[in-house]
């Protein structure tokens, strides 16, 4: 079972207590949603930085615009490492994955 630590700021404590609580499953679900959102934002940001439309990126990657659209959707949960690698390669980028300890309040920031 995860160790539950107290958020450092009063605002984060209030939000956690009012909306999330200390339930490890809820905190895990929130962390997963946050990760999905972060991946979607990164794909979007990289595409915009490259000055590409979704259709143009899709052509470079060898997929369809609807796939790119789904990847840029914060609610999408089907990110595959192979597709993210294809996107990275098409934009002359590489993917780095790190494993770090997570504190429950990180899901709120």
Secondary structure, 3 states (H helix, E strand, C coil): CCCCCCCCCHHHHHHHHHHHCCCHHHHHHHHHHHHHHHHHHHHHHHHHHCCCCHHHHHHHHCCCHHHHHHHCCCCCCCCCHHHHHHHHHHCCCCCCCCCCCCCHHHHHC
